[in-house]
Structures are given as structure tokens and as C-alpha cells.
Amino acid sequence: GARSDPRRLTLSDFAEDDDAVRGSYRQLAAWRRSMDLAEAAYAVVRGLPEEEKDSMASELLRSAISVPSNIAAAHASGHTGERARRLACARG
């Protein structure tokens, strides 16, 4: 289906309604949920033992913040191919 093909992803796949697609990326449900995940990742890192923070924290935080970053960048992109690529990255 369309959802399994990253070339067919649109911002509508990440939005609750059409107003979110036309408005700010901050209105996209997927962006808000991914920011919640990023905040949770920061909380997990704060709770890690000191000896684990160096190795795990960096990778965990980079991964967590990449999703909302790619959604925001896709929303701003005017080029359809670039938008699809970034949405596919955000989707994983």
C-alpha cells in the first residue's frame, strides 16, 4: 500500500488534519509525538549510570531527535523528492 512505499509518503500521512499540513510542522501529530519521545529519551539518559552515559546517551539522543528534525525539515522542503526522503527517514 501507499504507507509501505516511502516514495508515496506525504505530510498528510503524518497529520491529523489538512490544517496541520498547511500550517506549522508543530501542528503535525507525528512531530508532537516524536518530541514526546525525544523528551522521554532525555529522561532515560539522565537516569543512566555514569559509566553508561558516554556510550549510550549520544546514540540514543541522536536517534530520538532525528525523527522530529526530519519531520520539520520535510515540512519546510519545497522539493517533493527531498520531502519524501526526509519523511521516510523520520518514519524509519
Order of alpha helices (4+ residues) and beta strands (2+ residues): alpha-alpha-alpha-alpha
